[in-house]
Amino acid sequence: FGGNNYSLAGQLELDLSEQLNSLDKKYQYQPQNQTCSGRFRELIQHLKETSGQPVVVLVDEYDKPILDALSYPEVARANRDFLRGFYGTIKDYDAHIRFSFLTGVSKFSKLFKRREFKSYWFETGTPTFLVNTLTKRHVVTPLLDQLSSDDELLSSFDVDEMAIEALMFQTGYLTIKEREHLSGNYFYTLGYPNREVYQSLNNSLLKHLVQDGGTQVRQRLQLRKLLLANDFEGLKTLFHSFFSSIPHHWYSNNDIQGYEGFYASVFYSYFAALGLDVTVEDCTNHGRLDMALKFNE
């Protein structure tokens, strides 16, 4: 599902029908069913019977039709219900299937082609809706690496009002760092799965918060140089420029209670977008630091 946008009503069924047409033509099969689920069942049976071997089912970006449409709840619900029936075929026809693999694999092909580790997954997998949702709900960026949840919250998938914890976990941007068992219940502390996600997500958030791409890149580069030089006066000046680069309309006509969280997000994301080791609300024997940076260790 990686090659299309499914935010329009009916686009999912149309695209899937075209893919099934291509497969039917390739394997010289005339389907009797009209629905995508029915055609999928027939095709699995046909391939098993003609080859004498069980079928392998590979679905790339299996949840993209839902994620693409989260800004349009009616379309997202329709896509979810459609996929529920379509994917149900895999379970119903288990006897005809050797194995099924539902995932996104684009980054692996790019890795082998370019022979270089980069954030390929993020280049194709960062949905605009995620950044928009985080900013719309005023999620404070530094807190993403220490969210708490339980089984019920992590497994929920309400397209109308999906919890940030469930959204970030189910789309792979957060993983489970710690698990605690209390009174028969499991509670989880969430965090970034790796440096790639940590750095790339904060880079995308920073672009959205600051908007001036050129300024943001220059300031990140300058931040790195000033840290290497231990230039604290230069850092102080740069911190002022961080906030002066924020468009006026972002903080006008807003509640004063949200100011601190917004500015904290901008400040934190500048460091995180460089992939630096940042700890927020760090407790020491001298008190509590709002943010600690481990550098040149």
Backbone hydrogen bonds in HBPLUS format (Angstrom, degrees):
<---DONOR---> <-ACCEPTOR-->    atom                        ^
c    i                          cat <-CA-CA->   ^        H-A-AA   ^      H-
h    n   atom  resd res      DA  || num        DHA   H-A  angle D-A-AA Bond
n    s   type  num  typ     dist DA aas  dist angle  dist       angle   num
A0011-GLN N   A0008-LEU O   3.24 MM   3  5.62 164.6  2.26 126.8 130.3     1
A0014-LEU N   A0010-GLY O   3.16 MM   4  6.29 160.7  2.20 148.9 154.7     2
A0015-ASP N   A0011-GLN O   2.93 MM   4  6.03 165.8  1.95 150.5 154.4     3
A0016-LEU N   A0012-LEU O   2.93 MM   4  6.08 166.4  1.95 154.6 158.7     4
A0017-SER N   A0013-GLU O   2.93 MM   4  5.96 152.0  2.01 141.6 149.4     5
A0018-GLU N   A0014-LEU O   3.08 MM   4  6.33 152.1  2.16 145.2 152.1     6
A0019-GLN N   A0015-ASP O   3.02 MM   4  6.35 151.7  2.11 146.2 154.1     7
A0020-LEU N   A0016-LEU O   2.94 MM   4  6.21 154.9  2.01 147.7 154.3     8
A0021-ASN N   A0017-SER O   2.90 MM   4  6.14 148.8  2.00 143.5 152.5     9
A0022-SER N   A0018-GLU O   3.08 MM   4  6.33 154.5  2.14 144.4 150.1    10
A0023-LEU N   A0019-GLN O   3.07 MM   4  6.40 153.6  2.15 144.1 151.1    11
A0024-ASP N   A0020-LEU O   2.82 MM   4  6.02 161.4  1.85 153.2 158.3    12
A0025-LYS N   A0021-ASN O   2.99 MM   4  6.16 156.8  2.04 146.3 152.4    13
A0026-LYS N   A0022-SER O   2.98 MM   4  6.16 155.0  2.04 142.3 149.5    14
A0027-TYR N   A0023-LEU O   2.98 MM   4  6.18 155.1  2.05 150.7 156.0    15
A0029-TYR N   A0024-ASP O   2.85 MM   5  4.89 164.1  1.87 141.5 146.3    16
A0028-GLN N   A0025-LYS O   3.31 MM   3  4.96 164.8  2.33  97.9 101.5    17
A0039-ARG N   A0035-THR O   2.94 MM   4  6.14 159.2  1.98 149.9 155.8    18
A0040-PHE N   A0036-CYS O   2.89 MM   4  6.02 151.6  1.97 145.3 153.3    19
A0041-ARG N   A0037-SER O   3.02 MM   4  6.31 156.6  2.08 147.8 153.2    20
A0042-GLU N   A0038-GLY O   3.04 MM   4  6.30 163.8  2.07 148.9 153.1    21
A0043-LEU N   A0039-ARG O   2.90 MM   4  6.07 159.1  1.94 148.0 153.7    22
A0044-ILE N   A0040-PHE O   3.04 MM   4  6.26 158.9  2.09 149.8 154.7    23
A0045-GLN N   A0041-ARG O   3.08 MM   4  6.36 165.7  2.10 153.2 156.7    24
A0046-HIS N   A0042-GLU O   2.82 MM   4  6.04 160.8  1.86 152.2 158.2    25
A0047-LEU N   A0043-LEU O   2.94 MM   4  6.09 166.9  1.96 152.7 155.3    26
A0048-LYS N   A0044-ILE O   3.05 MM   4  6.22 157.4  2.10 147.0 153.4    27
A0049-GLU N   A0045-GLN O   2.93 MM   4  6.13 161.6  1.96 152.4 157.4    28
A0050-THR N   A0046-HIS O   2.93 MM   4  6.05 164.9  1.95 155.6 159.5    29
A0051-SER N   A0047-LEU O   3.05 MM   4  5.85 153.3  2.12 139.9 146.8    30
A0052-GLY N   A0048-LYS O   2.88 MM   4  5.41 140.8  2.03 133.3 143.8    31
A0055-VAL N   A0096-HIS O   2.81 MM  41  6.19 166.7  1.83 150.5 149.3    32
A0098-ARG N   A0055-VAL O   2.72 MM  43  5.49 147.3  1.82 131.1 142.5    33
A0057-VAL N   A0099-PHE O   3.15 MM  42  6.59 160.1  2.19 147.7 153.8    34
A0101-PHE N   A0057-VAL O   2.78 MM  44  6.24 155.5  1.84 162.9 171.3    35
A0059-VAL N   A0101-PHE O   2.95 MM  42  6.32 162.0  1.99 150.1 155.2    36
A0103-THR N   A0059-VAL O   2.90 MM  44  6.31 155.3  1.96 164.7 173.0    37
A0061-GLU N   A0103-THR O   2.46 MM  42  5.34 139.3  1.61 124.7 137.2    38
A0064-LYS N   A0061-GLU O   3.17 MM   3  5.50 166.1  2.19 115.3 119.6    39
A0066-ILE N   A0063-ASP O   3.07 MM   3  5.59 139.0  2.24 113.1 123.7    40
A0067-LEU N   A0063-ASP O   3.09 MM   4  6.35 168.3  2.10 156.2 159.7    41
A0068-ASP N   A0064-LYS O   2.83 MM   4  5.77 165.9  1.85 158.5 160.8    42
A0069-ALA N   A0066-ILE O   3.11 MM   3  5.42 135.3  2.32 102.9 114.6    43
A0070-LEU N   A0067-LEU O   3.40 MM   3  5.38 176.3  2.40 108.5 109.0    44
A0072-TYR N   A0069-ALA O   2.75 MM   3  5.14 156.7  1.80 116.2 124.4    45
A0075-VAL N   A0072-TYR O   2.96 MM   3  5.56 120.0  2.34 119.2 133.0    46
A0076-ALA N   A0072-TYR O   2.96 MM   4  6.15 162.7  1.99 153.9 159.3    47
A0077-ARG N   A0073-PRO O   2.87 MM   4  6.02 159.2  1.91 150.5 155.1    48
A0078-ALA N   A0074-GLU O   3.06 MM   4  6.25 159.7  2.10 141.9 147.8    49
A0079-ASN N   A0075-VAL O   2.83 MM   4  6.06 161.4  1.86 154.9 159.9    50
A0080-ARG N   A0076-ALA O   2.88 MM   4  6.04 156.1  1.94 145.7 152.7    51
A0081-ASP N   A0077-ARG O   2.94 MM   4  6.16 167.0  1.95 154.0 156.7    52
A0082-PHE N   A0078-ALA O   2.95 MM   4  6.08 154.1  2.02 145.0 152.7    53
A0083-LEU N   A0079-ASN O   2.92 MM   4  6.09 164.7  1.94 150.5 154.2    54
A0084-ARG N   A0080-ARG O   2.91 MM   4  6.10 146.9  2.03 146.1 155.8    55
A0085-GLY N   A0081-ASP O   3.37 MM   4  6.63 155.7  2.43 143.1 146.7    56
A0086-PHE N   A0082-PHE O   3.07 MM   4  6.34 156.8  2.12 145.1 152.4    57
A0087-TYR N   A0083-LEU O   2.74 MM   4  5.76 176.5  1.74 156.5 157.7    58
A0088-GLY N   A0084-ARG O   3.09 MM   4  5.97 133.1  2.32 128.4 140.5    59
A0089-THR N   A0086-PHE O   3.21 MM   3  5.73 153.4  2.28 109.1 116.0    60
A0090-ILE N   A0087-TYR O   3.01 MM   3  5.53 137.5  2.20 110.9 120.6    61
A0092-ASP N   A0088-GLY O   2.98 MM   4  6.25 165.7  2.00 154.0 158.4    62
A0093-TYR N   A0089-THR O   2.91 MM   4  5.93 149.0  2.00 149.0 155.5    63
A0096-HIS N   A0093-TYR O   2.94 MM   3  5.56 152.6  2.02 117.6 125.6    64
A0097-ILE N   A0094-ASP O   3.15 MM   3  5.14 159.3  2.19 104.6 111.1    65
A0108-PHE N   A0105-VAL O   3.18 MM   3  5.75 136.9  2.37 113.5 123.4    66
A0110-LYS N   A0106-SER O   3.30 MM   4  6.58 157.4  2.36 149.9 156.0    67
A0111-LEU N   A0107-LYS O   2.94 MM   4  6.11 150.6  2.03 143.5 151.7    68
A0112-PHE N   A0108-PHE O   3.10 MM   4  6.38 164.5  2.12 154.9 156.7    69
A0113-LYS N   A0109-SER O   3.04 MM   4  6.08 145.9  2.15 139.1 148.8    70
A0114-ARG N   A0110-LYS O   2.89 MM   4  5.90 168.1  1.91 151.7 154.5    71
A0115-ARG N   A0111-LEU O   2.74 MM   4  5.30 134.1  1.95 138.6 150.4    72
A0120-TYR N   A0118-LYS O   2.88 MM   2  5.57 138.6  2.05 100.3  90.1    73
A0123-GLU N   A0119-SER O   3.14 MM   4  6.45 142.4  2.29 143.9 154.5    74
A0125-GLY N   A0121-TRP O   2.75 MM   4  5.56 137.7  1.93 142.8 156.7    75
A0130-LEU N   A0127-PRO O   3.11 MM   3  5.63 141.1  2.27 110.2 119.0    76
A0132-ASN N   A0128-THR O   2.98 MM   4  6.19 168.5  1.99 159.6 163.4    77
A0133-THR N   A0129-PHE O   2.76 MM   4  5.81 151.2  1.85 142.6 150.5    78
A0134-LEU N   A0130-LEU O   3.00 MM   4  6.23 161.6  2.04 150.6 154.8    79
A0135-THR N   A0131-VAL O   3.10 MM   4  6.31 161.0  2.14 150.1 154.7    80
A0136-LYS N   A0132-ASN O   2.81 MM   4  5.84 155.9  1.86 146.2 154.2    81
A0137-ARG N   A0133-THR O   2.99 MM   4  6.04 154.3  2.06 146.8 152.2    82
A0139-VAL N   A0134-LEU O   2.96 MM   5  5.30 167.0  1.97 167.4 166.4    83
A0138-HIS N   A0135-THR O   3.12 MM   3  4.92 158.2  2.17  99.6 105.7    84
A0143-LEU N   A0140-VAL O   2.99 MM   3  5.72 147.9  2.09 123.9 132.8    85
A0144-LEU N   A0141-THR O   3.06 MM   3  5.58 165.1  2.08 120.6 125.2    86
A0146-GLN N   A0143-LEU O   3.10 MM   3  5.46 160.4  2.14 117.9 118.8    87
A0190-LEU N   A0147-LEU O   2.75 MM  43  5.23 172.1  1.76 159.7 162.5    88
A0149-SER N   A0188-TYR O   2.89 MM  39  5.16 147.0  2.00 144.9 151.1    89
A0188-TYR N   A0149-SER O   2.76 MM  39  5.16 168.8  1.77 146.3 149.2    90
A0154-LEU N   A0150-ASP O   3.10 MM   4  6.26 166.4  2.12 157.2 161.0    91
A0155-SER N   A0151-ASP O   3.08 MM   4  6.17 147.9  2.19 149.2 156.8    92
A0156-SER N   A0153-LEU O   3.35 MM   3  5.34 154.0  2.42  99.4 106.8    93
A0167-LEU N   A0163-ALA O   2.87 MM   4  6.10 166.0  1.89 159.4 164.1    94
A0168-MET N   A0164-ILE O   2.89 MM   4  5.96 173.0  1.89 155.8 157.4    95
A0169-PHE N   A0165-GLU O   3.04 MM   4  6.07 153.9  2.11 141.5 149.2    96
A0170-GLN N   A0166-ALA O   2.85 MM   4  5.82 170.6  1.86 152.6 155.9    97
A0171-THR N   A0167-LEU O   3.15 MM   4  6.10 143.7  2.29 140.9 149.3    98
A0173-TYR N   A0168-MET O   2.90 MM   5  5.12 130.9  2.14 157.8 165.2    99
A0174-LEU N   A0168-MET O   3.08 MM   6  5.42 137.3  2.27 128.1 122.5   100
A0172-GLY N   A0169-PHE O   3.16 MM   3  5.24 157.0  2.22 102.6 109.6   101
A0175-THR N   A0191-GLY O   2.70 MM  16  5.51 164.0  1.72 163.4 167.0   102
A0191-GLY N   A0175-THR O   2.92 MM  16  5.51 150.3  2.01 149.7 158.0   103
A0177-LYS N   A0189-THR O   2.79 MM  12  5.60 162.2  1.82 160.8 166.7   104
A0178-GLU N   A0189-THR O   3.30 MM  11  5.07 157.3  2.35 134.7 138.0   105
A0189-THR N   A0178-GLU O   2.99 MM  11  5.07 159.0  2.04 136.7 141.0   106
A0180-GLU N   A0187-PHE O   2.78 MM   7  5.14 159.4  1.82 155.3 160.5   107
A0187-PHE N   A0180-GLU O   2.77 MM   7  5.14 160.8  1.81 152.2 159.0   108
A0182-LEU N   A0185-ASN O   2.78 MM   3  5.27 160.0  1.82 159.4 163.2   109
A0185-ASN N   A0182-LEU O   2.87 MM   3  5.27 160.9  1.91 119.1 125.5   110
A0198-TYR N   A0194-ASN O   3.21 MM   4  6.40 171.7  2.21 152.9 155.5   111
A0199-GLN N   A0195-ARG O   2.85 MM   4  5.90 169.3  1.86 156.6 158.9   112
A0200-SER N   A0196-GLU O   2.91 MM   4  5.89 166.0  1.93 148.6 153.3   113
A0201-LEU N   A0197-VAL O   2.90 MM   4  5.71 164.8  1.93 148.0 152.8   114
A0202-ASN N   A0198-TYR O   3.43 MM   4  6.35 160.9  2.47 134.1 139.5   115
A0203-ASN N   A0199-GLN O   2.98 MM   4  6.13 143.6  2.12 142.1 152.8   116
A0204-SER N   A0200-SER O   3.00 MM   4  6.25 155.9  2.06 147.1 152.5   117
A0205-LEU N   A0201-LEU O   2.91 MM   4  6.19 157.7  1.96 149.5 156.2   118
A0206-LEU N   A0202-ASN O   2.87 MM   4  5.92 152.2  1.94 139.5 147.2   119
A0207-LYS N   A0203-ASN O   3.04 MM   4  6.29 155.2  2.10 145.3 151.1   120
A0208-HIS N   A0204-SER O   3.15 MM   4  6.40 150.7  2.24 142.0 149.6   121
A0209-LEU N   A0205-LEU O   2.87 MM   4  6.11 151.6  1.95 149.2 157.5   122
A0210-VAL N   A0206-LEU O   2.87 MM   4  5.90 167.8  1.88 156.1 158.8   123
A0211-GLN N   A0207-LYS O   2.81 MM   4  5.12 142.2  1.95 126.0 138.6   124
A0216-GLN N   A0212-ASP O   3.01 MM   4  6.20 163.3  2.04 156.8 162.1   125
A0217-VAL N   A0213-GLY O   3.04 MM   4  6.23 157.4  2.09 150.7 155.6   126
A0218-ARG N   A0214-GLY O   3.10 MM   4  6.31 166.8  2.11 150.9 154.4   127
A0219-GLN N   A0215-THR O   2.93 MM   4  6.11 158.4  1.98 151.7 157.9   128
A0220-ARG N   A0216-GLN O   3.03 MM   4  6.21 151.3  2.12 143.0 150.4   129
A0221-LEU N   A0217-VAL O   3.03 MM   4  6.26 162.1  2.07 152.1 156.6   130
A0222-GLN N   A0218-ARG O   2.92 MM   4  6.11 158.6  1.96 147.3 153.6   131
A0223-LEU N   A0219-GLN O   2.87 MM   4  5.97 150.8  1.95 141.6 149.7   132
A0224-ARG N   A0220-ARG O   3.15 MM   4  6.43 157.8  2.20 147.5 151.7   133
A0225-LYS N   A0221-LEU O   3.17 MM   4  6.48 161.3  2.21 147.8 152.6   134
A0226-LEU N   A0222-GLN O   2.90 MM   4  6.09 162.3  1.93 155.6 160.1   135
A0227-LEU N   A0223-LEU O   3.03 MM   4  6.17 155.3  2.09 148.5 155.0   136
A0228-LEU N   A0224-ARG O   3.06 MM   4  6.29 158.2  2.11 147.9 153.7   137
A0229-ALA N   A0225-LYS O   3.04 MM   4  6.26 141.7  2.19 140.7 151.1   138
A0231-ASP N   A0226-LEU O   3.06 MM   5  5.21 163.3  2.09 151.0 153.3   139
A0230-ASN N   A0227-LEU O   3.18 MM   3  5.01 155.9  2.24  98.4 105.8   140
A0235-LEU N   A0231-ASP O   3.01 MM   4  6.26 145.3  2.13 139.1 149.2   141
A0236-LYS N   A0232-PHE O   2.98 MM   4  6.19 152.8  2.06 142.1 148.4   142
A0237-THR N   A0233-GLU O   3.15 MM   4  6.47 158.8  2.20 146.7 151.3   143
A0238-LEU N   A0234-GLY O   2.93 MM   4  6.15 154.2  2.00 144.0 151.9   144
A0239-PHE N   A0235-LEU O   2.81 MM   4  6.05 154.0  1.88 152.3 158.8   145
A0240-HIS N   A0236-LYS O   3.26 MM   4  6.57 152.3  2.35 143.1 149.2   146
A0241-SER N   A0237-THR O   3.16 MM   4  6.51 148.8  2.26 141.4 150.0   147
A0241-SER N   A0238-LEU O   2.99 MM   3  4.97 114.7  2.43  93.1 109.5   148
A0242-PHE N   A0238-LEU O   2.87 MM   4  6.25 136.4  2.07 146.4 159.4   149
A0244-SER N   A0240-HIS O   3.08 MM   4  6.33 151.0  2.17 144.9 153.9   150
A0245-SER N   A0241-SER O   3.14 MM   4  6.06 130.1  2.40 138.0 146.5   151
A0246-ILE N   A0243-PHE O   3.24 MM   3  5.48 164.6  2.26 106.7 111.4   152
A0250-TRP N   A0247-PRO O   3.08 MM   3  5.70 158.3  2.13 116.2 122.9   153
A0251-TYR N   A0248-HIS O   3.20 MM   3  5.98 143.1  2.34 119.1 125.8   154
A0252-SER N   A0248-HIS O   3.16 MM   4  6.25 133.0  2.39 149.3 162.2   155
A0258-GLY N   A0255-ASP O   3.05 MM   3  5.70 153.8  2.12 115.9 122.8   156
A0259-TYR N   A0256-ILE O   3.15 MM   3  5.42 159.6  2.20 109.3 115.4   157
A0262-PHE N   A0258-GLY O   3.12 MM   4  6.25 155.3  2.19 150.2 157.3   158
A0263-TYR N   A0259-TYR O   2.92 MM   4  6.19 171.4  1.93 166.0 166.8   159
A0264-ALA N   A0260-GLU O   2.83 MM   4  5.94 154.2  1.90 148.5 156.8   160
A0265-SER N   A0261-GLY O   2.99 MM   4  6.11 145.9  2.11 137.6 146.0   161
A0266-VAL N   A0262-PHE O   3.10 MM   4  6.49 157.7  2.16 151.2 156.3   162
A0267-PHE N   A0263-TYR O   2.96 MM   4  6.14 172.5  1.96 153.9 156.0   163
A0268-TYR N   A0264-ALA O   2.90 MM   4  5.93 170.0  1.91 149.2 152.6   164
A0269-SER N   A0265-SER O   2.93 MM   4  5.91 163.0  1.96 146.8 152.1   165
A0270-TYR N   A0266-VAL O   3.22 MM   4  6.42 144.7  2.35 147.3 154.6   166
A0271-PHE N   A0268-TYR O   3.11 MM   3  5.53 122.2  2.46 107.1 119.7   167
A0272-ALA N   A0268-TYR O   2.91 MM   4  6.16 169.0  1.92 156.6 160.4   168
A0273-ALA N   A0269-SER O   2.80 MM   4  5.60 152.7  1.87 140.4 146.6   169
A0274-LEU N   A0271-PHE O   3.10 MM   3  5.44 148.6  2.20 105.2 114.5   170
A0276-LEU N   A0271-PHE O   3.40 MM   5  5.85 162.3  2.44 150.8 146.4   171
A0275-GLY N   A0272-ALA O   2.82 MM   3  4.99 156.4  1.87 108.0 115.6   172
A0294-LYS N   A0277-ASP O   3.01 MM  17  5.46 170.0  2.02 163.1 165.8   173
A0279-THR N   A0292-ALA O   2.84 MM  13  5.06 163.0  1.87 151.5 156.2   174
A0292-ALA N   A0279-THR O   2.63 MM  13  5.06 165.9  1.65 158.0 163.3   175
A0281-GLU N   A0290-ASP O   2.96 MM   9  4.69 161.2  2.00 115.7 117.5   176
A0282-ASP N   A0289-LEU O   2.88 MM   7  4.99 124.8  2.19 141.6 149.0   177
A0289-LEU N   A0282-ASP O   2.67 MM   7  4.99 170.4  1.68 154.2 152.9   178
A0284-THR N   A0287-GLY O   2.69 MM   3  5.23 164.1  1.71 159.8 165.6   179
A0287-GLY N   A0284-THR O   3.19 MM   3  5.23 162.6  2.22 103.4 108.8   180
